[in-house]
Amino acid sequence: MNENSAIPFQSIDWLSVPKVEYKGETGSAFWQTVQYPGLRVRIVEYTKGYLADHWCQKGHIVHCLDGEFVSELLDGRIFHSIKGDTYVVSDGLSSHRSISENGVKLLIIDGDFLQPSESK
């Protein structure tokens, strides 16, 4: 990590981070985003009936804070996650999208560290 991407100790007051709405194919996602050099930290809430409007290639660490959701992979695999579950994937290693029947709250972390080593 170089000097420009070093992050000193700090806490995040999520109550002060604005929510931004992103429409899905159905339902909505509400993102609260904190951006650092090479690192993005988000609280994301999907409404009931949410279906992402795209297949994502980005790497993430996704931790389910409350509720449940499904990660659908383009190859047909389905992964169910409930409160307390976490998944990890690197950039470009799967096409995935989220589905939430009853709504969910997630902590999502992504950034440069999830790029496969040959692309760094």
Biopython code that builds the backbone (N, CA, C, O; Angstrom):
import numpy as np
from Bio.PDB.StructureBuilder import StructureBuilder

atoms = [
    (1, "MET", "N", (0.861, -1.183, 0.000)),
    (1, "MET", "CA", (0.000, 0.000, 0.000)),
    (1, "MET", "C", (0.900, 1.237, 0.000)),
    (1, "MET", "O", (1.781, 1.364, 0.850)),
    (2, "ASN", "N", (0.684, 2.129, -0.933)),
    (2, "ASN", "CA", (1.515, 3.330, -0.967)),
    (2, "ASN", "C", (0.948, 4.407, -0.052)),
    (2, "ASN", "O", (-0.154, 4.274, 0.479)),
    (3, "GLU", "N", (1.716, 5.472, 0.122)),
    (3, "GLU", "CA", (1.301, 6.561, 1.030)),
    (3, "GLU", "C", (-0.057, 7.144, 0.687)),
    (3, "GLU", "O", (-0.835, 7.482, 1.579)),
    (4, "ASN", "N", (-0.348, 7.266, -0.615)),
    (4, "ASN", "CA", (-1.596, 7.893, -1.035)),
    (4, "ASN", "C", (-2.822, 7.027, -0.770)),
    (4, "ASN", "O", (-3.943, 7.536, -0.778)),
    (5, "SER", "N", (-2.632, 5.717, -0.533)),
    (5, "SER", "CA", (-3.783, 4.861, -0.293)),
    (5, "SER", "C", (-3.876, 4.399, 1.160)),
    (5, "SER", "O", (-4.758, 3.609, 1.500)),
    (6, "ALA", "N", (-2.980, 4.879, 2.018)),
    (6, "ALA", "CA", (-3.038, 4.503, 3.423)),
    (6, "ALA", "C", (-4.267, 5.145, 4.078)),
    (6, "ALA", "O", (-4.566, 6.318, 3.854)),
    (7, "ILE", "N", (-4.968, 4.353, 4.889)),
    (7, "ILE", "CA", (-6.179, 4.832, 5.550)),
    (7, "ILE", "C", (-5.915, 4.845, 7.051)),
    (7, "ILE", "O", (-5.753, 3.786, 7.657)),
    (8, "PRO", "N", (-5.870, 6.030, 7.658)),
    (8, "PRO", "CA", (-5.665, 6.079, 9.110)),
    (8, "PRO", "C", (-6.911, 5.575, 9.830)),
    (8, "PRO", "O", (-7.991, 5.512, 9.241)),
    (9, "PHE", "N", (-6.761, 5.219, 11.095)),
    (9, "PHE", "CA", (-7.902, 4.741, 11.884)),
    (9, "PHE", "C", (-9.020, 5.775, 11.855)),
    (9, "PHE", "O", (-8.793, 6.969, 12.052)),
    (10, "GLN", "N", (-10.220, 5.292, 11.607)),
    (10, "GLN", "CA", (-11.399, 6.152, 11.656)),
    (10, "GLN", "C", (-12.638, 5.282, 11.794)),
    (10, "GLN", "O", (-12.651, 4.118, 11.395)),
    (11, "SER", "N", (-13.661, 5.865, 12.357)),
    (11, "SER", "CA", (-14.929, 5.153, 12.448)),
    (11, "SER", "C", (-15.898, 5.785, 11.456)),
    (11, "SER", "O", (-15.738, 6.936, 11.050)),
    (12, "ILE", "N", (-16.904, 5.004, 11.077)),
    (12, "ILE", "CA", (-17.905, 5.481, 10.126)),
    (12, "ILE", "C", (-19.223, 5.659, 10.869)),
    (12, "ILE", "O", (-19.739, 4.711, 11.461)),
    (13, "ASP", "N", (-19.761, 6.861, 10.839)),
    (13, "ASP", "CA", (-21.082, 7.148, 11.400)),
    (13, "ASP", "C", (-22.096, 6.953, 10.279)),
    (13, "ASP", "O", (-22.382, 7.881, 9.523)),
    (14, "TRP", "N", (-22.639, 5.737, 10.175)),
    (14, "TRP", "CA", (-23.536, 5.418, 9.067)),
    (14, "TRP", "C", (-24.789, 6.293, 9.061)),
    (14, "TRP", "O", (-25.400, 6.480, 8.009)),
    (15, "LEU", "N", (-25.178, 6.827, 10.207)),
    (15, "LEU", "CA", (-26.351, 7.696, 10.242)),
    (15, "LEU", "C", (-26.120, 8.999, 9.475)),
    (15, "LEU", "O", (-27.075, 9.644, 9.043)),
    (16, "SER", "N", (-24.857, 9.384, 9.308)),
    (16, "SER", "CA", (-24.557, 10.625, 8.590)),
    (16, "SER", "C", (-24.246, 10.402, 7.107)),
    (16, "SER", "O", (-24.027, 11.365, 6.372)),
    (17, "VAL", "N", (-24.225, 9.142, 6.661)),
    (17, "VAL", "CA", (-23.927, 8.835, 5.262)),
    (17, "VAL", "C", (-25.246, 8.764, 4.498)),
    (17, "VAL", "O", (-26.099, 7.938, 4.822)),
    (18, "PRO", "N", (-25.430, 9.620, 3.486)),
    (18, "PRO", "CA", (-26.708, 9.645, 2.775)),
    (18, "PRO", "C", (-26.982, 8.340, 2.021)),
    (18, "PRO", "O", (-26.061, 7.657, 1.572)),
    (19, "LYS", "N", (-28.275, 8.014, 1.896)),
    (19, "LYS", "CA", (-28.699, 6.853, 1.113)),
    (19, "LYS", "C", (-29.019, 7.306, -0.304)),
    (19, "LYS", "O", (-29.699, 8.309, -0.521)),
    (20, "VAL", "N", (-28.509, 6.536, -1.265)),
    (20, "VAL", "CA", (-28.763, 6.811, -2.678)),
    (20, "VAL", "C", (-29.514, 5.614, -3.250)),
    (20, "VAL", "O", (-29.106, 4.469, -3.061)),
    (21, "GLU", "N", (-30.607, 5.883, -3.945)),
    (21, "GLU", "CA", (-31.429, 4.812, -4.501)),
    (21, "GLU", "C", (-30.968, 4.433, -5.897)),
    (21, "GLU", "O", (-30.696, 5.294, -6.734)),
    (22, "TYR", "N", (-30.885, 3.117, -6.135)),
    (22, "TYR", "CA", (-30.592, 2.552, -7.444)),
    (22, "TYR", "C", (-31.707, 1.566, -7.764)),
    (22, "TYR", "O", (-31.910, 0.589, -7.043)),
    (23, "LYS", "N", (-32.423, 1.826, -8.846)),
    (23, "LYS", "CA", (-33.539, 0.963, -9.239)),
    (23, "LYS", "C", (-32.998, -0.355, -9.778)),
    (23, "LYS", "O", (-32.021, -0.381, -10.527)),
    (24, "GLY", "N", (-33.647, -1.446, -9.387)),
    (24, "GLY", "CA", (-33.336, -2.743, -9.944)),
    (24, "GLY", "C", (-34.271, -3.041, -11.094)),
    (24, "GLY", "O", (-35.083, -2.200, -11.481)),
    (25, "GLU", "N", (-34.156, -4.247, -11.644)),
    (25, "GLU", "CA", (-35.142, -4.676, -12.626)),
    (25, "GLU", "C", (-36.516, -4.644, -11.963)),
    (25, "GLU", "O", (-37.508, -4.237, -12.566)),
    (26, "THR", "N", (-36.547, -5.087, -10.698)),
    (26, "THR", "CA", (-37.696, -4.874, -9.817)),
    (26, "THR", "C", (-37.136, -4.423, -8.472)),
    (26, "THR", "O", (-36.029, -4.812, -8.098)),
    (27, "GLY", "N", (-37.884, -3.615, -7.751)),
    (27, "GLY", "CA", (-37.434, -3.128, -6.451)),
    (27, "GLY", "C", (-36.295, -2.129, -6.564)),
    (27, "GLY", "O", (-35.950, -1.670, -7.652)),
    (28, "SER", "N", (-35.723, -1.806, -5.414)),
    (28, "SER", "CA", (-34.649, -0.807, -5.359)),
    (28, "SER", "C", (-33.557, -1.256, -4.397)),
    (28, "SER", "O", (-33.779, -2.050, -3.483)),
    (29, "ALA", "N", (-32.368, -0.712, -4.642)),
    (29, "ALA", "CA", (-31.245, -0.862, -3.722)),
    (29, "ALA", "C", (-30.920, 0.525, -3.188)),
    (29, "ALA", "O", (-30.882, 1.490, -3.950)),
    (30, "PHE", "N", (-30.687, 0.630, -1.897)),
    (30, "PHE", "CA", (-30.288, 1.889, -1.268)),
    (30, "PHE", "C", (-28.866, 1.722, -0.761)),
    (30, "PHE", "O", (-28.597, 0.877, 0.094)),
    (31, "TRP", "N", (-27.962, 2.529, -1.290)),
    (31, "TRP", "CA", (-26.540, 2.453, -0.951)),
    (31, "TRP", "C", (-26.149, 3.607, -0.046)),
    (31, "TRP", "O", (-26.528, 4.755, -0.282)),
    (32, "GLN", "N", (-25.391, 3.292, 0.987)),
    (32, "GLN", "CA", (-24.662, 4.285, 1.765)),
    (32, "GLN", "C", (-23.191, 3.951, 1.519)),
    (32, "GLN", "O", (-22.730, 2.868, 1.879)),
    (33, "THR", "N", (-22.463, 4.873, 0.912)),
    (33, "THR", "CA", (-21.121, 4.564, 0.429)),
    (33, "THR", "C", (-20.080, 5.471, 1.059)),
    (33, "THR", "O", (-20.251, 6.687, 1.137)),
    (34, "VAL", "N", (-18.992, 4.846, 1.510)),
    (34, "VAL", "CA", (-17.808, 5.568, 1.957)),
    (34, "VAL", "C", (-16.662, 5.109, 1.064)),
    (34, "VAL", "O", (-16.365, 3.918, 0.975)),
    (35, "GLN", "N", (-16.027, 6.069, 0.406)),
    (35, "GLN", "CA", (-14.973, 5.766, -0.564)),
    (35, "GLN", "C", (-13.617, 6.201, -0.024)),
    (35, "GLN", "O", (-13.446, 7.329, 0.438)),
    (36, "TYR", "N", (-12.664, 5.289, -0.090)),
    (36, "TYR", "CA", (-11.271, 5.563, 0.253)),
    (36, "TYR", "C", (-10.434, 5.257, -0.985)),
    (36, "TYR", "O", (-10.945, 4.649, -1.926)),
    (37, "PRO", "N", (-9.171, 5.658, -1.014)),
    (37, "PRO", "CA", (-8.330, 5.289, -2.160)),
    (37, "PRO", "C", (-8.244, 3.765, -2.292)),
    (37, "PRO", "O", (-7.711, 3.095, -1.407)),
    (38, "GLY", "N", (-8.762, 3.224, -3.385)),
    (38, "GLY", "CA", (-8.683, 1.794, -3.652)),
    (38, "GLY", "C", (-9.602, 0.922, -2.816)),
    (38, "GLY", "O", (-9.463, -0.301, -2.824)),
    (39, "LEU", "N", (-10.544, 1.529, -2.091)),
    (39, "LEU", "CA", (-11.430, 0.768, -1.214)),
    (39, "LEU", "C", (-12.788, 1.455, -1.118)),
    (39, "LEU", "O", (-12.873, 2.665, -0.908)),
    (40, "ARG", "N", (-13.849, 0.664, -1.274)),
    (40, "ARG", "CA", (-15.211, 1.179, -1.121)),
    (40, "ARG", "C", (-15.922, 0.325, -0.080)),
    (40, "ARG", "O", (-15.893, -0.904, -0.147)),
    (41, "VAL", "N", (-16.567, 0.992, 0.893)),
    (41, "VAL", "CA", (-17.310, 0.321, 1.955)),
    (41, "VAL", "C", (-18.753, 0.817, 1.867)),
    (41, "VAL", "O", (-19.006, 2.021, 1.833)),
    (42, "ARG", "N", (-19.702, -0.137, 1.830)),
    (42, "ARG", "CA", (-21.109, 0.251, 1.670)),
    (42, "ARG", "C", (-22.011, -0.537, 2.597)),
    (42, "ARG", "O", (-21.762, -1.706, 2.891)),
    (43, "ILE", "N", (-23.064, 0.123, 3.050)),
    (43, "ILE", "CA", (-24.234, -0.554, 3.587)),
    (43, "ILE", "C", (-25.253, -0.487, 2.454)),
    (43, "ILE", "O", (-25.570, 0.594, 1.958)),
    (44, "VAL", "N", (-25.761, -1.643, 2.053)),
    (44, "VAL", "CA", (-26.714, -1.715, 0.943)),
    (44, "VAL", "C", (-27.960, -2.428, 1.438)),
    (44, "VAL", "O", (-27.887, -3.502, 2.036)),
    (45, "GLU", "N", (-29.104, -1.810, 1.177)),
    (45, "GLU", "CA", (-30.382, -2.419, 1.526)),
    (45, "GLU", "C", (-31.176, -2.648, 0.253)),
    (45, "GLU", "O", (-31.359, -1.732, -0.548)),
    (46, "TYR", "N", (-31.649, -3.883, 0.070)),
    (46, "TYR", "CA", (-32.529, -4.224, -1.042)),
    (46, "TYR", "C", (-33.956, -4.269, -0.516)),
    (46, "TYR", "O", (-34.216, -4.831, 0.548)),
    (47, "THR", "N", (-34.872, -3.680, -1.260)),
    (47, "THR", "CA", (-36.282, -3.719, -0.886)),
    (47, "THR", "C", (-36.857, -5.102, -1.172)),
    (47, "THR", "O", (-36.230, -5.927, -1.836)),
    (48, "LYS", "N", (-38.060, -5.338, -0.658)),
    (48, "LYS", "CA", (-38.780, -6.567, -0.991)),
    (48, "LYS", "C", (-38.933, -6.652, -2.502)),
    (48, "LYS", "O", (-39.205, -5.651, -3.165)),
    (49, "GLY", "N", (-38.757, -7.837, -3.032)),
    (49, "GLY", "CA", (-38.947, -8.035, -4.467)),
    (49, "GLY", "C", (-37.817, -7.508, -5.328)),
    (49, "GLY", "O", (-38.013, -7.284, -6.523)),
    (50, "TYR", "N", (-36.624, -7.302, -4.748)),
    (50, "TYR", "CA", (-35.505, -6.751, -5.515)),
    (50, "TYR", "C", (-34.891, -7.797, -6.438)),
    (50, "TYR", "O", (-34.659, -8.938, -6.040)),
    (51, "LEU", "N", (-34.633, -7.388, -7.676)),
    (51, "LEU", "CA", (-33.864, -8.159, -8.643)),
    (51, "LEU", "C", (-32.923, -7.179, -9.322)),
    (51, "LEU", "O", (-33.364, -6.197, -9.919)),
    (52, "ALA", "N", (-31.625, -7.447, -9.230)),
    (52, "ALA", "CA", (-30.633, -6.557, -9.848)),
    (52, "ALA", "C", (-30.899, -6.434, -11.345)),
    (52, "ALA", "O", (-31.367, -7.375, -11.986)),
    (53, "ASP", "N", (-30.593, -5.270, -11.884)),
    (53, "ASP", "CA", (-30.848, -5.007, -13.301)),
    (53, "ASP", "C", (-29.626, -5.302, -14.172)),
    (53, "ASP", "O", (-29.611, -4.947, -15.350)),
    (54, "HIS", "N", (-28.600, -5.949, -13.604)),
    (54, "HIS", "CA", (-27.388, -6.253, -14.373)),
    (54, "HIS", "C", (-26.659, -7.447, -13.753)),
    (54, "HIS", "O", (-26.889, -7.803, -12.598)),
    (55, "TRP", "N", (-25.794, -8.043, -14.532)),
    (55, "TRP", "CA", (-24.885, -9.079, -14.049)),
    (55, "TRP", "C", (-23.586, -8.389, -13.684)),
    (55, "TRP", "O", (-22.996, -7.703, -14.519)),
    (56, "CYS", "N", (-23.135, -8.556, -12.469)),
    (56, "CYS", "CA", (-21.955, -7.866, -11.956)),
    (56, "CYS", "C", (-20.712, -8.747, -12.101)),
    (56, "CYS", "O", (-20.757, -9.946, -11.825)),
    (57, "GLN", "N", (-19.607, -8.143, -12.535)),
    (57, "GLN", "CA", (-18.317, -8.822, -12.652)),
    (57, "GLN", "C", (-17.345, -8.390, -11.561)),
    (57, "GLN", "O", (-16.247, -8.935, -11.447)),
    (58, "LYS", "N", (-17.753, -7.410, -10.760)),
    (58, "LYS", "CA", (-16.870, -6.842, -9.730)),
    (58, "LYS", "C", (-16.688, -7.811, -8.574)),
    (58, "LYS", "O", (-17.599, -8.570, -8.243)),
    (59, "GLY", "N", (-15.526, -7.784, -7.971)),
    (59, "GLY", "CA", (-15.272, -8.569, -6.776)),
    (59, "GLY", "C", (-15.835, -7.872, -5.556)),
    (59, "GLY", "O", (-15.894, -6.644, -5.505)),
    (60, "HIS", "N", (-16.251, -8.658, -4.569)),
    (60, "HIS", "CA", (-16.828, -8.111, -3.343)),
    (60, "HIS", "C", (-16.539, -9.029, -2.163)),
    (60, "HIS", "O", (-16.271, -10.220, -2.325)),
    (61, "ILE", "N", (-16.600, -8.452, -0.996)),
    (61, "ILE", "CA", (-16.848, -9.187, 0.238)),
    (61, "ILE", "C", (-18.229, -8.723, 0.668)),
    (61, "ILE", "O", (-18.437, -7.534, 0.913)),
    (62, "VAL", "N", (-19.169, -9.643, 0.761)),
    (62, "VAL", "CA", (-20.554, -9.308, 1.086)),
    (62, "VAL", "C", (-20.934, -10.041, 2.372)),
    (62, "VAL", "O", (-20.858, -11.267, 2.448)),
    (63, "HIS", "N", (-21.346, -9.270, 3.380)),
    (63, "HIS", "CA", (-21.775, -9.841, 4.652)),
    (63, "HIS", "C", (-23.231, -9.464, 4.890)),
    (63, "HIS", "O", (-23.589, -8.287, 4.844)),
    (64, "CYS", "N", (-24.057, -10.451, 5.142)),
    (64, "CYS", "CA", (-25.486, -10.233, 5.367)),
    (64, "CYS", "C", (-25.716, -9.804, 6.813)),
    (64, "CYS", "O", (-25.513, -10.584, 7.743)),
    (65, "LEU", "N", (-26.141, -8.560, 6.989)),
    (65, "LEU", "CA", (-26.398, -8.013, 8.320)),
    (65, "LEU", "C", (-27.783, -8.369, 8.845)),
    (65, "LEU", "O", (-27.969, -8.573, 10.045)),
    (66, "ASP", "N", (-28.759, -8.441, 7.931)),
    (66, "ASP", "CA", (-30.133, -8.738, 8.340)),
    (66, "ASP", "C", (-30.917, -9.200, 7.126)),
    (66, "ASP", "O", (-30.721, -8.685, 6.024)),
    (67, "GLY", "N", (-31.799, -10.161, 7.319)),
    (67, "GLY", "CA", (-32.626, -10.663, 6.229)),
    (67, "GLY", "C", (-31.947, -11.795, 5.486)),
    (67, "GLY", "O", (-31.089, -12.491, 6.029)),
    (68, "GLU", "N", (-32.347, -11.968, 4.229)),
    (68, "GLU", "CA", (-31.765, -13.009, 3.393)),
    (68, "GLU", "C", (-31.855, -12.594, 1.936)),
    (68, "GLU", "O", (-32.672, -11.756, 1.555)),
    (69, "PHE", "N", (-30.994, -13.204, 1.130)),
    (69, "PHE", "CA", (-30.990, -12.914, -0.294)),
    (69, "PHE", "C", (-30.376, -14.086, -1.047)),
    (69, "PHE", "O", (-29.825, -15.011, -0.451)),
    (70, "VAL", "N", (-30.482, -14.024, -2.360)),
    (70, "VAL", "CA", (-29.937, -15.045, -3.242)),
    (70, "VAL", "C", (-28.925, -14.381, -4.158)),
    (70, "VAL", "O", (-29.172, -13.303, -4.700)),
    (71, "SER", "N", (-27.789, -15.033, -4.324)),
    (71, "SER", "CA", (-26.824, -14.645, -5.351)),
    (71, "SER", "C", (-26.965, -15.652, -6.476)),
    (71, "SER", "O", (-26.723, -16.845, -6.298)),
    (72, "GLU", "N", (-27.359, -15.153, -7.636)),
    (72, "GLU", "CA", (-27.522, -15.994, -8.819)),
    (72, "GLU", "C", (-26.308, -15.783, -9.701)),
    (72, "GLU", "O", (-25.955, -14.645, -10.013)),
    (73, "LEU", "N", (-25.667, -16.865, -10.106)),
    (73, "LEU", "CA", (-24.526, -16.783, -11.003)),
    (73, "LEU", "C", (-24.992, -17.062, -12.426)),
    (73, "LEU", "O", (-25.921, -17.840, -12.643)),
    (74, "LEU", "N", (-24.346, -16.429, -13.386)),
    (74, "LEU", "CA", (-24.731, -16.568, -14.788)),
    (74, "LEU", "C", (-24.679, -18.028, -15.231)),
    (74, "LEU", "O", (-25.413, -18.428, -16.135)),
    (75, "ASP", "N", (-23.814, -18.828, -14.598)),
    (75, "ASP", "CA", (-23.711, -20.252, -14.964)),
    (75, "ASP", "C", (-24.846, -21.090, -14.380)),
    (75, "ASP", "O", (-24.868, -22.308, -14.558)),
    (76, "GLY", "N", (-25.795, -20.445, -13.679)),
    (76, "GLY", "CA", (-26.960, -21.141, -13.168)),
    (76, "GLY", "C", (-26.906, -21.508, -11.692)),
    (76, "GLY", "O", (-27.925, -21.884, -11.113)),
    (77, "ARG", "N", (-25.736, -21.405, -11.078)),
    (77, "ARG", "CA", (-25.660, -21.725, -9.652)),
    (77, "ARG", "C", (-26.378, -20.657, -8.834)),
    (77, "ARG", "O", (-26.414, -19.484, -9.205)),
    (78, "ILE", "N", (-26.945, -21.091, -7.717)),
    (78, "ILE", "CA", (-27.703, -20.232, -6.809)),
    (78, "ILE", "C", (-27.122, -20.403, -5.408)),
    (78, "ILE", "O", (-26.906, -21.528, -4.956)),
    (79, "PHE", "N", (-26.868, -19.280, -4.717)),
    (79, "PHE", "CA", (-26.370, -19.312, -3.345)),
    (79, "PHE", "C", (-27.307, -18.503, -2.462)),
    (79, "PHE", "O", (-27.525, -17.316, -2.704)),
    (80, "HIS", "N", (-27.860, -19.144, -1.439)),
    (80, "HIS", "CA", (-28.740, -18.482, -0.480)),
    (80, "HIS", "C", (-27.891, -17.993, 0.683)),
    (80, "HIS", "O", (-27.063, -18.741, 1.204)),
    (81, "SER", "N", (-28.084, -16.757, 1.091)),
    (81, "SER", "CA", (-27.377, -16.192, 2.241)),
    (81, "SER", "C", (-28.381, -15.629, 3.225)),
    (81, "SER", "O", (-29.359, -14.987, 2.842)),
    (82, "ILE", "N", (-28.124, -15.881, 4.499)),
    (82, "ILE", "CA", (-28.963, -15.358, 5.572)),
    (82, "ILE", "C", (-28.088, -14.538, 6.518)),
    (82, "ILE", "O", (-26.864, -14.513, 6.388)),
    (83, "LYS", "N", (-28.733, -13.875, 7.462)),
    (83, "LYS", "CA", (-28.029, -13.058, 8.452)),
    (83, "LYS", "C", (-26.829, -13.823, 9.013)),
    (83, "LYS", "O", (-26.958, -14.953, 9.483)),
    (84, "GLY", "N", (-25.661, -13.179, 8.952)),
    (84, "GLY", "CA", (-24.435, -13.775, 9.459)),
    (84, "GLY", "C", (-23.576, -14.440, 8.395)),
    (84, "GLY", "O", (-22.408, -14.737, 8.650)),
    (85, "ASP", "N", (-24.130, -14.683, 7.198)),
    (85, "ASP", "CA", (-23.364, -15.304, 6.114)),
    (85, "ASP", "C", (-22.529, -14.259, 5.376)),
    (85, "ASP", "O", (-22.875, -13.079, 5.329)),
    (86, "THR", "N", (-21.428, -14.724, 4.806)),
    (86, "THR", "CA", (-20.521, -13.869, 4.034)),
    (86, "THR", "C", (-20.097, -14.610, 2.775)),
    (86, "THR", "O", (-19.894, -15.824, 2.806)),
    (87, "TYR", "N", (-19.961, -13.886, 1.664)),
    (87, "TYR", "CA", (-19.302, -14.477, 0.498)),
    (87, "TYR", "C", (-18.215, -13.540, 0.006)),
    (87, "TYR", "O", (-18.250, -12.332, 0.245)),
    (88, "VAL", "N", (-17.239, -14.130, -0.692)),
    (88, "VAL", "CA", (-16.102, -13.396, -1.229)),
    (88, "VAL", "C", (-15.888, -13.849, -2.666)),
    (88, "VAL", "O", (-15.957, -15.044, -2.954)),
    (89, "VAL", "N", (-15.627, -12.907, -3.575)),
    (89, "VAL", "CA", (-15.279, -13.225, -4.956)),
    (89, "VAL", "C", (-14.361, -12.123, -5.482)),
    (89, "VAL", "O", (-14.546, -10.950, -5.157)),
    (90, "SER", "N", (-13.380, -12.499, -6.289)),
    (90, "SER", "CA", (-12.467, -11.521, -6.896)),
    (90, "SER", "C", (-13.060, -10.951, -8.176)),
    (90, "SER", "O", (-13.969, -11.536, -8.767)),
    (91, "ASP", "N", (-12.536, -9.803, -8.598)),
    (91, "ASP", "CA", (-12.962, -9.162, -9.842)),
    (91, "ASP", "C", (-12.865, -10.140, -11.010)),
    (91, "ASP", "O", (-11.879, -10.864, -11.149)),
    (92, "GLY", "N", (-13.900, -10.151, -11.847)),
    (92, "GLY", "CA", (-13.864, -10.886, -13.098)),
    (92, "GLY", "C", (-13.981, -12.395, -12.996)),
    (92, "GLY", "O", (-13.834, -13.083, -14.006)),
    (93, "LEU", "N", (-14.240, -12.936, -11.808)),
    (93, "LEU", "CA", (-14.274, -14.394, -11.679)),
    (93, "LEU", "C", (-15.680, -14.986, -11.682)),
    (93, "LEU", "O", (-15.830, -16.207, -11.640)),
    (94, "SER", "N", (-16.700, -14.157, -11.729)),
    (94, "SER", "CA", (-18.070, -14.667, -11.876)),
    (94, "SER", "C", (-18.965, -13.524, -12.312)),
    (94, "SER", "O", (-18.719, -12.357, -12.008)),
    (95, "SER", "N", (-20.005, -13.894, -13.032)),
    (95, "SER", "CA", (-21.086, -12.944, -13.300)),
    (95, "SER", "C", (-22.181, -13.296, -12.312)),
    (95, "SER", "O", (-22.683, -14.420, -12.301)),
    (96, "HIS", "N", (-22.552, -12.327, -11.480)),
    (96, "HIS", "CA", (-23.523, -12.598, -10.427)),
    (96, "HIS", "C", (-24.499, -11.436, -10.307)),
    (96, "HIS", "O", (-24.210, -10.309, -10.709)),
    (97, "ARG", "N", (-25.664, -11.745, -9.740)),
    (97, "ARG", "CA", (-26.645, -10.707, -9.437)),
    (97, "ARG", "C", (-27.406, -11.123, -8.196)),
    (97, "ARG", "O", (-27.468, -12.300, -7.843)),
    (98, "SER", "N", (-27.985, -10.127, -7.541)),
    (98, "SER", "CA", (-28.679, -10.364, -6.273)),
    (98, "SER", "C", (-30.187, -10.324, -6.459)),
    (98, "SER", "O", (-30.726, -9.592, -7.289)),
    (99, "ILE", "N", (-30.847, -11.154, -5.639)),
    (99, "ILE", "CA", (-32.296, -11.228, -5.606)),
    (99, "ILE", "C", (-32.703, -11.255, -4.134)),
    (99, "ILE", "O", (-32.128, -11.998, -3.340)),
    (100, "SER", "N", (-33.695, -10.443, -3.774)),
    (100, "SER", "CA", (-34.183, -10.473, -2.397)),
    (100, "SER", "C", (-35.703, -10.456, -2.402)),
    (100, "SER", "O", (-36.328, -9.484, -2.825)),
    (101, "GLU", "N", (-36.277, -11.538, -1.930)),
    (101, "GLU", "CA", (-37.734, -11.650, -1.890)),
    (101, "GLU", "C", (-38.339, -10.753, -0.821)),
    (101, "GLU", "O", (-39.358, -10.104, -1.056)),
    (102, "ASN", "N", (-37.708, -10.715, 0.366)),
    (102, "ASN", "CA", (-38.296, -9.994, 1.499)),
    (102, "ASN", "C", (-37.476, -8.817, 2.000)),
    (102, "ASN", "O", (-37.800, -8.249, 3.043)),
    (103, "GLY", "N", (-36.428, -8.436, 1.292)),
    (103, "GLY", "CA", (-35.571, -7.340, 1.715)),
    (103, "GLY", "C", (-34.372, -7.848, 2.503)),
    (103, "GLY", "O", (-34.442, -8.895, 3.146)),
    (104, "VAL", "N", (-33.280, -7.108, 2.450)),
    (104, "VAL", "CA", (-32.045, -7.518, 3.111)),
    (104, "VAL", "C", (-31.174, -6.291, 3.352)),
    (104, "VAL", "O", (-31.296, -5.285, 2.654)),
    (105, "LYS", "N", (-30.299, -6.383, 4.344)),
    (105, "LYS", "CA", (-29.322, -5.328, 4.633)),
    (105, "LYS", "C", (-27.942, -5.978, 4.615)),
    (105, "LYS", "O", (-27.705, -6.970, 5.304)),
    (106, "LEU", "N", (-27.029, -5.408, 3.817)),
    (106, "LEU", "CA", (-25.710, -5.986, 3.584)),
    (106, "LEU", "C", (-24.600, -4.997, 3.883)),
    (106, "LEU", "O", (-24.784, -3.788, 3.739)),
    (107, "LEU", "N", (-23.458, -5.499, 4.295)),
    (107, "LEU", "CA", (-22.209, -4.747, 4.324)),
    (107, "LEU", "C", (-21.403, -5.267, 3.149)),
    (107, "LEU", "O", (-21.125, -6.463, 3.068)),
    (108, "ILE", "N", (-21.025, -4.379, 2.233)),
    (108, "ILE", "CA", (-20.286, -4.775, 1.033)),
    (108, "ILE", "C", (-18.982, -3.996, 0.979)),
    (108, "ILE", "O", (-18.971, -2.768, 1.073)),
    (109, "ILE", "N", (-17.886, -4.724, 0.827)),
    (109, "ILE", "CA", (-16.556, -4.126, 0.741)),
    (109, "ILE", "C", (-15.946, -4.570, -0.572)),
    (109, "ILE", "O", (-15.940, -5.761, -0.884)),
    (110, "ASP", "N", (-15.435, -3.626, -1.342)),
    (110, "ASP", "CA", (-14.724, -3.976, -2.564)),
    (110, "ASP", "C", (-13.603, -2.991, -2.789)),
    (110, "ASP", "O", (-13.568, -1.911, -2.199)),
    (111, "GLY", "N", (-12.694, -3.379, -3.648)),
    (111, "GLY", "CA", (-11.565, -2.500, -3.918)),
    (111, "GLY", "C", (-10.459, -3.188, -4.683)),
    (111, "GLY", "O", (-10.598, -4.325, -5.135)),
    (112, "ASP", "N", (-9.371, -2.481, -4.817)),
    (112, "ASP", "CA", (-8.237, -2.941, -5.611)),
    (112, "ASP", "C", (-7.693, -4.287, -5.147)),
    (112, "ASP", "O", (-7.165, -5.047, -5.958)),
    (113, "PHE", "N", (-7.812, -4.597, -3.859)),
    (113, "PHE", "CA", (-7.267, -5.831, -3.318)),
    (113, "PHE", "C", (-7.980, -7.074, -3.856)),
    (113, "PHE", "O", (-7.487, -8.188, -3.673)),
    (114, "LEU", "N", (-9.129, -6.905, -4.516)),
    (114, "LEU", "CA", (-9.874, -8.041, -5.070)),
    (114, "LEU", "C", (-9.561, -8.273, -6.531)),
    (114, "LEU", "O", (-10.187, -9.124, -7.163)),
    (115, "GLN", "N", (-8.608, -7.538, -7.089)),
    (115, "GLN", "CA", (-8.189, -7.770, -8.466)),
    (115, "GLN", "C", (-7.244, -8.965, -8.484)),
    (115, "GLN", "O", (-6.324, -9.048, -7.670)),
    (116, "PRO", "N", (-7.478, -9.908, -9.435)),
    (116, "PRO", "CA", (-6.529, -11.017, -9.547)),
    (116, "PRO", "C", (-5.113, -10.486, -9.756)),
    (116, "PRO", "O", (-4.930, -9.457, -10.408)),
    (117, "SER", "N", (-4.133, -11.158, -9.225)),
    (117, "SER", "CA", (-2.764, -10.644, -9.207)),
    (117, "SER", "C", (-2.205, -10.332, -10.589)),
    (117, "SER", "O", (-1.399, -9.411, -10.716)),
    (118, "GLU", "N", (-2.598, -11.059, -11.626)),
    (118, "GLU", "CA", (-2.078, -10.761, -12.976)),
    (118, "GLU", "C", (-2.597, -9.454, -13.542)),
    (118, "GLU", "O", (-2.025, -8.931, -14.499)),
    (119, "SER", "N", (-3.702, -8.894, -12.958)),
    (119, "SER", "CA", (-4.236, -7.622, -13.465)),
    (119, "SER", "C", (-3.770, -6.435, -12.653)),
    (119, "SER", "O", (-4.135, -5.302, -12.968)),
    (120, "LYS", "N", (-2.970, -6.655, -11.613)),
    (120, "LYS", "CA", (-2.492, -5.552, -10.782)),
    (120, "LYS", "C", (-1.304, -4.881, -11.422)),
    (120, "LYS", "O", (-0.761, -3.926, -10.867)),
]
sb = StructureBuilder()
sb.init_structure("model")
sb.init_model(0)
sb.init_chain("A")
sb.init_seg("    ")
for serial, (resi, resn, name, xyz) in enumerate(atoms, 1):
    if name == "N":
        sb.init_residue(resn, " ", resi, " ")
    sb.init_atom(name, np.array(xyz, "f"), 0.0, 1.0, " ", f" {name:<3s}", serial, name[0])
structure = sb.get_structure()
